[in-house]
Amino acid sequence: MRLPSRNSGQQPGAAVASIAFGRRRPAAPGRRPDSRAPDLAAYRAAVAELLIEVTALADAPSATARQVLLDQRLREPAIASVLDATPQGLVGARETLLLEMARYQPNARSSPQDLAALVRIYLLSRIDVLWWWDTPAFLTDQQVDTSIDLVDLDWLRRRGLLAFRFQEQAATLVVRGWRAVRRRMLPQATPRTAGLMFRRTRREMVALLNDIGREFARVTPSATPSLWVTSLARSAEHQYRLRRLGYAAMVPSGHCLGWAADVEMAWYRRFGTRDTLADLLLARQEAGEINVVDEGQTWHVCLAPAARRRFRRAYEAEMGV
């Protein structure tokens, strides 16, 4: 079975990128690039320790103490080695994090429910940026809709080629009304999510999510619903739209590079399988296959470059291309 390609439209990265979604910062004159990959296990452990201290300084009067803490801890080798390897560099990442903390206002839409969660999400999502810094971002909605690097999941779903579920955003008042009625009548039938703005993603991400979905189905009771995906590729345009609505949409983001997805977690508590899914994802992270960021209701998942070729081959084998 061969899949249709959509080869019209502007390619991602054709437009001039902003600093946030653009190019890698140039190396300092005379500085040789460090070929050693940062120790991500040490980075995650250092971030976990930092979060304990941030939690202790979460009240408003501790703003100055938090800044001093971040100034000190972000310069520690385990953290600095990762941040310095991102396009923003250590200084840019520090300034961005401080700005995110200053503008943070907890609300029902925002995934981080406190400052410590915000710091966790920001710092762990920098691994995505470290991995995929040379990938042009999808800057506009049109680029996401027309890129030949992405495939349409609806086409695959209709042919039974997906091992996971998703819901698109309601496009009409009728659909919104029907979903509101269903939520009142069957409040736990589906996750509480607005649905996908874009039902498109990279081929490798399809294979990864299919693989996770099949494994989740194997290790859980038959009554457990399939893996549910709440977000895939997004444009930078949409990322800023989410920020204006109050969501903690990080910039830059693996979603805008096409290499990330959000997986529903909280809903599976009612089936007793939330921890099973968490263990499954963390095991894949430990194996170097993905980066995982706990965002509360959902977990953010980004494919590692080292696993790209394997999942591309898996996609081609599954689809017969």
C-alpha contacts under 8 A as a table, 3 or more apart, distances in Angstrom:
res1	aa1	res2	aa2	distance
1	M	319	M	6.05
1	M	320	G	5.22
1	M	321	V	6.71
2	R	319	M	6.87
2	R	320	G	6.39
2	R	321	V	5.54
3	L	319	M	7.52
3	L	321	V	7.46
5	S	148	I	6.29
5	S	151	V	7.64
6	R	146	T	6.41
6	R	147	S	6.99
6	R	148	I	5.40
7	N	146	T	7.12
7	N	147	S	6.96
7	N	148	I	5.35
8	S	146	T	6.20
8	S	147	S	7.56
8	S	148	I	7.81
9	G	142	Q	7.70
9	G	143	Q	7.10
9	G	146	T	5.29
9	G	147	S	6.82
10	Q	14	A	6.69
10	Q	142	Q	7.79
10	Q	143	Q	6.03
10	Q	146	T	7.05
10	Q	147	S	7.07
11	Q	14	A	5.69
11	Q	143	Q	6.27
11	Q	146	T	7.72
11	Q	147	S	5.74
11	Q	148	I	7.77
12	P	15	A	7.54
12	P	136	P	6.20
12	P	137	A	6.25
12	P	138	F	4.98
12	P	139	L	6.98
12	P	143	Q	5.72
12	P	144	V	7.70
12	P	147	S	6.70
13	G	16	V	7.06
13	G	17	A	6.88
13	G	136	P	4.85
13	G	137	A	5.91
13	G	138	F	6.41
13	G	139	L	7.04
15	A	139	L	7.45
16	V	22	G	7.95
17	A	20	A	7.89
17	A	21	F	5.95
17	A	22	G	4.64
17	A	23	R	7.66
17	A	137	A	7.83
17	A	139	L	7.14
18	S	21	F	5.43
18	S	22	G	5.29
19	I	22	G	4.96
19	I	23	R	6.98
20	A	88	Q	7.91
20	A	251	V	6.44
20	A	252	P	5.69
21	F	136	P	7.75
21	F	137	A	6.09
21	F	139	L	7.89
21	F	236	A	7.51
21	F	251	V	7.42
21	F	252	P	5.50
22	G	136	P	7.07
22	G	137	A	7.27
23	R	87	P	6.75
23	R	133	W	7.58
23	R	134	D	7.18
24	R	86	T	7.37
24	R	87	P	4.28
24	R	88	Q	7.45
24	R	133	W	6.54
24	R	134	D	7.01
25	R	87	P	5.13
25	R	88	Q	6.60
25	R	89	G	7.55
27	A	31	R	6.43
27	A	32	R	7.83
27	A	33	P	7.40
28	A	31	R	5.37
34	D	37	A	7.91
38	P	78	A	7.82
38	P	81	S	5.82
38	P	82	V	5.78
39	D	42	A	5.42
39	D	43	Y	6.25
39	D	78	A	7.09
39	D	82	V	7.96
40	L	43	Y	4.77
40	L	44	R	6.08
40	L	82	V	7.73
40	L	127	I	7.97
41	A	44	R	5.24
41	A	45	A	6.21
42	A	45	A	5.07
42	A	46	A	6.08
42	A	78	A	5.78
43	Y	46	A	5.13
43	Y	47	V	6.15
43	Y	78	A	5.06
43	Y	79	I	5.28
43	Y	82	V	7.28
44	R	47	V	5.06
44	R	48	A	6.20
44	R	124	L	7.17
45	A	48	A	5.09
45	A	49	E	6.42
46	A	49	E	5.14
46	A	50	L	6.19
46	A	78	A	6.57
46	A	79	I	6.68
47	V	50	L	4.95
47	V	51	L	6.19
47	V	79	I	7.38
47	V	120	R	7.04
47	V	123	L	7.30
47	V	124	L	7.81
48	A	51	L	5.18
48	A	52	I	6.77
48	A	120	R	7.79
49	E	52	I	5.42
49	E	53	E	6.95
50	L	53	E	5.30
50	L	54	V	6.24
50	L	73	R	7.11
51	L	54	V	4.92
51	L	55	T	6.04
51	L	116	A	5.58
51	L	117	A	8.00
51	L	119	V	7.28
51	L	120	R	6.90
52	I	55	T	5.25
52	I	56	A	6.55
52	I	116	A	7.89
53	E	56	A	5.14
53	E	57	L	6.54
54	V	57	L	5.08
54	V	58	A	6.04
54	V	66	R	6.69
54	V	115	L	7.45
54	V	116	A	5.74
55	T	58	A	5.11
55	T	115	L	7.36
55	T	116	A	5.55
57	L	62	S	5.52
57	L	63	A	7.68
57	L	65	A	7.24
57	L	66	R	6.30
58	A	62	S	6.75
58	A	63	A	8.00
58	A	114	D	7.90
58	A	115	L	6.41
58	A	116	A	7.45
59	D	62	S	5.69
59	D	63	A	7.62
60	A	63	A	5.89
61	P	64	T	7.65
62	S	65	A	5.15
62	S	66	R	6.09
63	A	66	R	5.09
63	A	67	Q	6.37
64	T	67	Q	5.16
64	T	68	V	6.35
65	A	68	V	5.12
65	A	69	L	6.09
66	R	69	L	4.96
66	R	70	L	6.14
67	Q	70	L	5.13
67	Q	71	D	6.06
67	Q	98	L	7.39
68	V	71	D	5.06
68	V	72	Q	6.31
69	L	72	Q	5.27
69	L	73	R	6.04
70	L	73	R	5.13
70	L	74	L	5.59
70	L	94	R	7.73
71	D	74	L	5.83
71	D	75	R	6.68
71	D	94	R	7.71
72	Q	75	R	5.65
72	Q	76	E	7.02
73	R	76	E	5.35
73	R	79	I	7.59
74	L	79	I	5.62
74	L	80	A	5.73
74	L	90	L	7.76
74	L	94	R	7.37
75	R	79	I	6.67
75	R	80	A	5.09
75	R	90	L	7.86
76	E	79	I	5.68
76	E	80	A	5.72
77	P	80	A	4.99
77	P	81	S	5.64
78	A	81	S	5.86
78	A	82	V	7.30
79	I	82	V	5.63
79	I	83	L	6.44
80	A	83	L	5.13
80	A	84	D	5.67
80	A	90	L	6.21
81	S	84	D	5.44
81	S	85	A	6.42
82	V	85	A	5.29
82	V	86	T	6.83
82	V	126	R	7.80
82	V	127	I	7.35
82	V	130	L	7.10
83	L	86	T	5.40
83	L	88	Q	7.73
83	L	89	G	5.59
83	L	90	L	4.84
83	L	93	A	6.51
83	L	126	R	7.10
83	L	130	L	7.84
84	D	87	P	7.83
84	D	88	Q	7.46
84	D	89	G	4.10
84	D	90	L	4.42
84	D	91	V	7.91
85	A	89	G	6.10
85	A	90	L	7.87
85	A	130	L	6.25
86	T	89	G	5.29
86	T	90	L	7.80
86	T	126	R	7.31
86	T	129	V	6.20
86	T	130	L	4.89
86	T	133	W	6.78
87	P	129	V	7.73
87	P	130	L	7.71
87	P	133	W	6.56
88	Q	91	V	7.24
88	Q	92	G	4.72
88	Q	93	A	5.79
89	G	92	G	5.38
89	G	93	A	6.08
90	L	93	A	5.20
90	L	94	R	6.09
91	V	94	R	5.14
91	V	95	E	6.23
92	G	95	E	5.18
92	G	96	T	6.09
93	A	96	T	5.10
93	A	97	L	6.08
94	R	97	L	5.19
94	R	98	L	6.24
95	E	98	L	5.18
95	E	99	L	6.21
96	T	99	L	5.10
96	T	100	E	6.13
97	L	100	E	5.01
97	L	101	M	6.17
97	L	119	V	7.27
97	L	122	Y	7.11
98	L	101	M	5.08
98	L	102	A	6.13
99	L	102	A	4.99
99	L	103	R	6.22
100	E	103	R	5.34
100	E	104	Y	5.97
101	M	104	Y	5.13
101	M	115	L	6.77
101	M	118	L	7.37
101	M	119	V	7.77
104	Y	115	L	7.59
106	P	110	S	6.35
106	P	112	P	7.35
106	P	113	Q	5.84
106	P	114	D	6.72
107	N	110	S	5.46
107	N	113	Q	7.60
107	N	246	G	7.40
108	A	111	S	7.88
109	R	246	G	6.35
109	R	247	Y	5.53
110	S	113	Q	7.00
110	S	246	G	6.23
110	S	247	Y	4.46
110	S	248	A	5.35
111	S	247	Y	7.01
111	S	248	A	6.43
111	S	295	E	5.77
111	S	296	G	6.21
111	S	297	Q	7.26
112	P	115	L	7.24
112	P	117	A	4.90
112	P	118	L	5.16
112	P	121	I	7.64
112	P	248	A	7.17
112	P	295	E	6.40
112	P	296	G	6.96
113	Q	117	A	6.42
113	Q	118	L	7.67
114	D	117	A	5.43
114	D	118	L	6.47
115	L	118	L	4.96
115	L	119	V	6.24
116	A	119	V	5.15
116	A	120	R	6.16
117	A	120	R	4.97
117	A	121	I	6.10
117	A	295	E	7.50
118	L	121	I	5.24
118	L	122	Y	6.14
118	L	248	A	7.88
119	V	122	Y	5.21
119	V	123	L	6.00
120	R	123	L	5.43
120	R	124	L	5.93
120	R	293	V	7.84
121	I	124	L	5.49
121	I	125	S	5.89
121	I	293	V	6.19
121	I	294	D	7.05
121	I	295	E	6.56
122	Y	125	S	5.32
122	Y	126	R	6.56
122	Y	250	M	6.65
123	L	126	R	5.34
123	L	127	I	7.68
124	L	127	I	5.83
124	L	128	D	7.97
124	L	292	V	7.81
124	L	293	V	6.13
125	S	128	D	5.48
125	S	129	V	7.07
125	S	253	S	7.37
125	S	254	G	7.69
125	S	293	V	6.66
126	R	129	V	4.99
126	R	130	L	6.10
127	I	130	L	4.93
127	I	131	W	6.15
127	I	291	N	7.09
128	D	131	W	5.21
128	D	132	W	6.18
128	D	253	S	7.39
128	D	254	G	5.58
128	D	291	N	7.05
128	D	302	C	6.37
128	D	304	A	7.95
129	V	132	W	5.26
129	V	133	W	5.22
129	V	252	P	7.22
129	V	253	S	6.94
129	V	254	G	6.51
130	L	133	W	5.60
131	W	304	A	6.84
131	W	305	P	6.51
132	W	135	T	5.49
132	W	254	G	7.75
132	W	257	L	7.58
132	W	305	P	7.46
135	T	257	L	6.37
136	P	257	L	6.56
137	A	235	S	7.50
137	A	236	A	7.26
137	A	256	C	5.36
137	A	257	L	4.71
137	A	258	G	7.83
138	F	141	D	7.66
138	F	143	Q	5.80
138	F	144	V	6.06
138	F	234	R	7.21
138	F	235	S	4.95
138	F	236	A	6.26
138	F	256	C	5.47
138	F	257	L	6.23
138	F	258	G	7.75
139	L	143	Q	6.78
139	L	235	S	5.14
139	L	236	A	4.68
139	L	237	E	5.95
139	L	256	C	7.43
140	T	143	Q	5.31
140	T	144	V	6.79
140	T	235	S	5.14
140	T	236	A	6.20
140	T	237	E	5.20
140	T	238	H	7.51
141	D	144	V	5.27
141	D	145	D	6.28
141	D	234	R	7.49
141	D	235	S	5.38
141	D	237	E	6.56
141	D	238	H	6.92
142	Q	145	D	4.99
142	Q	146	T	6.06
143	Q	146	T	5.31
143	Q	147	S	5.57
143	Q	235	S	7.51
144	V	147	S	5.65
144	V	150	L	7.50
144	V	198	F	7.55
144	V	200	R	7.41
144	V	233	A	7.26
144	V	234	R	6.77
144	V	235	S	6.26
145	D	198	F	7.47
145	D	200	R	7.51
147	S	150	L	5.76
148	I	151	V	7.21
149	D	202	R	6.12
149	D	203	R	7.73
150	L	200	R	5.78
150	L	201	T	4.85
150	L	202	R	4.54
150	L	203	R	6.60
150	L	258	G	7.84
151	V	200	R	5.36
151	V	201	T	5.69
151	V	202	R	6.19
151	V	203	R	6.47
152	D	155	W	5.75
152	D	156	L	6.98
152	D	199	R	6.12
152	D	200	R	4.78
152	D	201	T	7.15
153	L	156	L	5.02
153	L	157	R	5.95
153	L	199	R	5.64
153	L	200	R	5.78
153	L	201	T	7.56
154	D	157	R	4.94
154	D	158	R	6.16
154	D	199	R	6.95
155	W	158	R	5.50
155	W	159	R	6.75
156	L	159	R	5.29
156	L	160	G	6.44
156	L	161	L	5.21
156	L	162	L	6.40
157	R	160	G	5.10
157	R	161	L	5.74
157	R	162	L	5.59
158	R	161	L	7.68
161	L	319	M	7.87
162	L	165	R	7.51
162	L	206	V	7.74
162	L	210	N	6.07
163	A	209	L	7.35
163	A	210	N	4.73
163	A	211	D	7.62
163	A	213	G	5.21
163	A	214	R	6.10
163	A	226	S	7.21
163	A	227	L	7.39
164	F	209	L	6.92
164	F	210	N	6.35
164	F	213	G	5.54
164	F	226	S	5.62
164	F	227	L	4.77
164	F	228	W	5.75
164	F	229	V	6.95
165	R	226	S	6.41
165	R	227	L	6.11
165	R	228	W	4.77
165	R	229	V	6.15
166	F	195	G	7.09
166	F	196	L	7.31
166	F	228	W	5.65
166	F	229	V	5.22
166	F	230	T	6.25
167	Q	194	A	7.96
167	Q	195	G	4.81
167	Q	196	L	6.09
167	Q	230	T	7.36
168	E	194	A	7.59
168	E	195	G	4.48
168	E	196	L	4.41
168	E	197	M	6.38
168	E	198	F	7.68
168	E	199	R	7.06
169	Q	194	A	5.59
169	Q	195	G	4.38
169	Q	196	L	5.30
169	Q	197	M	5.68
170	A	173	L	7.66
170	A	175	V	5.61
170	A	176	R	5.57
170	A	194	A	7.63
170	A	195	G	7.57
171	A	175	V	6.91
171	A	176	R	7.64
172	T	175	V	5.39
172	T	176	R	6.35
173	L	176	R	4.98
173	L	177	G	5.98
174	V	177	G	5.12
174	V	178	W	6.16
175	V	178	W	5.07
175	V	179	R	6.14
176	R	179	R	5.21
176	R	180	A	6.16
177	G	180	A	5.05
177	G	181	V	6.30
178	W	181	V	5.20
178	W	182	R	6.21
179	R	182	R	4.98
179	R	183	R	6.02
180	A	183	R	5.10
180	A	184	R	6.37
181	V	184	R	5.20
181	V	185	M	6.23
182	R	185	M	5.07
182	R	186	L	5.62
182	R	187	P	7.22
183	R	186	L	5.17
183	R	187	P	4.46
183	R	188	Q	7.49
183	R	189	A	7.61
184	R	187	P	5.48
186	L	189	A	5.41
187	P	190	T	7.37
188	Q	191	P	6.87
188	Q	267	W	7.77
190	T	267	W	7.75
191	P	264	E	7.31
191	P	267	W	5.67
193	T	230	T	6.91
195	G	230	T	5.91
195	G	231	S	7.33
196	L	199	R	5.90
196	L	230	T	6.15
196	L	231	S	5.57
196	L	232	L	7.33
197	M	231	S	7.80
197	M	234	R	7.80
198	F	231	S	7.93
198	F	232	L	7.04
198	F	233	A	6.65
198	F	234	R	6.64
199	R	232	L	6.98
199	R	233	A	7.73
200	R	232	L	6.74
200	R	233	A	6.15
201	T	205	M	6.47
201	T	206	V	7.02
201	T	232	L	5.98
201	T	233	A	5.31
201	T	258	G	6.00
201	T	259	W	7.73
202	R	205	M	5.26
202	R	206	V	6.59
202	R	233	A	7.97
202	R	258	G	6.10
202	R	259	W	6.92
203	R	206	V	5.13
203	R	207	A	6.54
203	R	312	R	6.53
203	R	315	Y	6.32
204	E	207	A	5.16
204	E	208	L	6.19
204	E	308	R	6.39
204	E	311	F	4.98
204	E	312	R	4.83
204	E	314	A	7.90
204	E	315	Y	6.37
205	M	208	L	4.93
205	M	209	L	6.02
205	M	259	W	6.72
205	M	260	A	7.55
205	M	261	A	7.93
205	M	303	L	7.15
205	M	311	F	7.61
206	V	209	L	5.31
206	V	210	N	6.02
206	V	315	Y	7.10
207	A	210	N	5.05
207	A	211	D	6.06
207	A	311	F	5.62
207	A	312	R	7.21
207	A	314	A	6.13
207	A	315	Y	5.04
208	L	211	D	5.09
208	L	212	I	6.23
208	L	303	L	7.77
208	L	311	F	6.29
209	L	212	I	5.03
209	L	213	G	5.87
210	N	213	G	4.95
210	N	214	R	6.10
211	D	214	R	5.27
211	D	215	E	6.23
212	I	215	E	5.16
212	I	216	F	6.01
212	I	227	L	7.83
212	I	280	L	7.98
213	G	216	F	5.11
213	G	217	A	6.19
213	G	226	S	6.65
213	G	227	L	5.23
214	R	217	A	5.08
214	R	218	R	6.27
215	E	218	R	5.05
215	E	219	V	6.40
216	F	219	V	5.45
216	F	220	T	6.21
216	F	226	S	7.73
216	F	227	L	7.09
216	F	276	T	7.89
216	F	277	L	6.56
216	F	280	L	7.53
217	A	220	T	5.55
217	A	221	P	7.61
217	A	222	S	7.39
217	A	224	T	7.58
217	A	226	S	6.68
217	A	227	L	7.94
219	V	276	T	7.86
220	T	224	T	6.45
220	T	273	T	6.77
220	T	276	T	7.64
221	P	224	T	5.66
224	T	268	Y	7.97
224	T	271	F	6.25
224	T	273	T	7.55
227	L	263	V	7.47
227	L	264	E	7.59
228	W	263	V	5.97
228	W	264	E	5.56
229	V	232	L	7.67
229	V	261	A	7.07
229	V	262	D	5.83
229	V	263	V	4.56
229	V	264	E	6.02
230	T	261	A	7.48
230	T	262	D	5.41
230	T	263	V	5.82
230	T	264	E	6.34
230	T	298	T	7.86
231	S	261	A	5.37
231	S	262	D	4.94
231	S	263	V	7.43
232	L	255	H	6.24
232	L	258	G	7.17
232	L	260	A	6.16
232	L	261	A	4.43
232	L	262	D	6.63
233	A	255	H	4.81
233	A	256	C	5.93
233	A	257	L	7.16
233	A	258	G	4.65
233	A	259	W	7.25
233	A	260	A	6.80
233	A	261	A	7.12
234	R	238	H	6.38
234	R	239	Q	6.89
234	R	255	H	5.37
234	R	256	C	4.92
234	R	257	L	7.89
234	R	258	G	7.12
235	S	238	H	5.13
235	S	239	Q	6.24
235	S	255	H	7.66
235	S	256	C	5.12
236	A	239	Q	4.83
236	A	240	Y	6.33
236	A	256	C	5.78
237	E	240	Y	5.51
237	E	241	R	6.36
238	H	241	R	4.74
238	H	242	L	6.18
239	Q	242	L	5.19
239	Q	243	R	6.43
239	Q	249	A	6.04
239	Q	250	M	7.78
239	Q	251	V	7.72
239	Q	256	C	7.77
240	Y	243	R	4.92
240	Y	244	R	6.31
240	Y	249	A	7.48
241	R	244	R	5.24
241	R	245	L	6.52
242	L	245	L	5.08
242	L	246	G	6.52
242	L	247	Y	5.37
242	L	248	A	7.67
242	L	249	A	6.36
243	R	246	G	5.16
243	R	247	Y	4.97
243	R	248	A	6.10
243	R	249	A	5.69
244	R	247	Y	7.33
249	A	253	S	7.83
250	M	253	S	5.74
252	P	256	C	7.43
253	S	256	C	5.49
253	S	257	L	6.93
254	G	257	L	5.06
254	G	258	G	6.35
254	G	259	W	5.54
254	G	260	A	5.13
254	G	302	C	6.81
255	H	258	G	5.09
255	H	259	W	6.02
255	H	260	A	4.79
255	H	261	A	6.67
256	C	259	W	7.81
257	L	260	A	7.61
259	W	302	C	5.64
259	W	303	L	5.94
260	A	300	H	6.99
260	A	301	V	5.52
260	A	302	C	4.25
260	A	303	L	6.62
261	A	300	H	5.89
261	A	301	V	5.32
261	A	302	C	6.52
262	D	298	T	6.02
262	D	299	W	5.52
262	D	300	H	4.44
262	D	301	V	6.01
263	V	298	T	5.30
263	V	299	W	5.28
263	V	300	H	6.41
263	V	301	V	7.30
264	E	267	W	6.67
264	E	268	Y	7.81
264	E	297	Q	6.34
264	E	298	T	4.46
264	E	299	W	6.60
265	M	268	Y	5.79
265	M	269	R	7.64
265	M	274	R	5.90
265	M	277	L	7.57
265	M	278	A	7.79
265	M	296	G	7.72
265	M	297	Q	5.57
265	M	298	T	5.02
265	M	299	W	6.58
266	A	269	R	5.75
266	A	274	R	6.71
266	A	296	G	7.37
266	A	297	Q	4.84
266	A	298	T	6.80
267	W	270	R	6.30
267	W	271	F	7.94
267	W	274	R	7.59
267	W	297	Q	7.69
268	Y	271	F	5.22
268	Y	272	G	6.31
268	Y	273	T	5.44
268	Y	274	R	4.67
269	R	272	G	4.89
269	R	273	T	6.01
269	R	274	R	5.00
269	R	275	D	7.91
270	R	273	T	7.81
271	F	274	R	7.56
272	G	275	D	7.55
273	T	276	T	5.05
273	T	277	L	6.38
274	R	277	L	5.30
274	R	278	A	6.28
275	D	278	A	4.84
275	D	279	D	6.06
276	T	279	D	5.21
276	T	280	L	6.21
277	L	280	L	5.02
277	L	281	L	6.27
278	A	281	L	5.26
278	A	282	L	6.13
279	D	282	L	5.13
279	D	283	A	6.01
280	L	283	A	5.27
280	L	284	R	6.53
281	L	284	R	5.20
281	L	285	Q	6.31
281	L	292	V	7.16
282	L	285	Q	4.88
282	L	286	E	6.11
282	L	292	V	7.06
283	A	286	E	5.00
283	A	287	A	6.27
284	R	287	A	4.98
284	R	288	G	6.47
284	R	289	E	5.41
284	R	290	I	6.12
285	Q	288	G	5.10
285	Q	289	E	5.54
285	Q	290	I	4.81
285	Q	291	N	5.57
285	Q	292	V	6.56
286	E	289	E	7.53
287	A	290	I	7.97
288	G	291	N	7.72
288	G	304	A	6.88
288	G	306	A	7.76
289	E	303	L	6.35
289	E	304	A	5.36
289	E	306	A	7.16
289	E	307	A	5.68
290	I	301	V	6.44
290	I	302	C	5.36
290	I	303	L	4.55
290	I	304	A	4.98
291	N	300	H	7.92
291	N	301	V	5.68
291	N	302	C	5.07
291	N	303	L	6.56
291	N	304	A	6.83
292	V	299	W	6.65
292	V	300	H	5.60
292	V	301	V	4.83
292	V	302	C	6.69
293	V	299	W	5.59
293	V	300	H	4.92
293	V	301	V	6.65
294	D	298	T	6.89
294	D	299	W	4.73
294	D	300	H	6.49
295	E	298	T	5.43
295	E	299	W	5.24
295	E	300	H	6.72
296	G	299	W	6.80
303	L	307	A	6.91
303	L	308	R	7.12
304	A	307	A	5.48
304	A	308	R	6.66
305	P	308	R	5.10
306	A	309	R	7.30
307	A	310	R	5.48
307	A	311	F	6.39
308	R	311	F	5.43
308	R	312	R	6.10
309	R	312	R	5.05
309	R	313	R	6.22
310	R	313	R	5.24
310	R	314	A	6.22
311	F	314	A	4.72
311	F	315	Y	6.03
312	R	315	Y	5.12
312	R	316	E	6.29
313	R	316	E	5.14
313	R	317	A	6.12
314	A	317	A	5.09
314	A	318	E	6.09
315	Y	318	E	5.14
315	Y	319	M	6.06
316	E	319	M	5.24
316	E	320	G	5.61
316	E	321	V	4.91
317	A	320	G	5.17
317	A	321	V	6.70
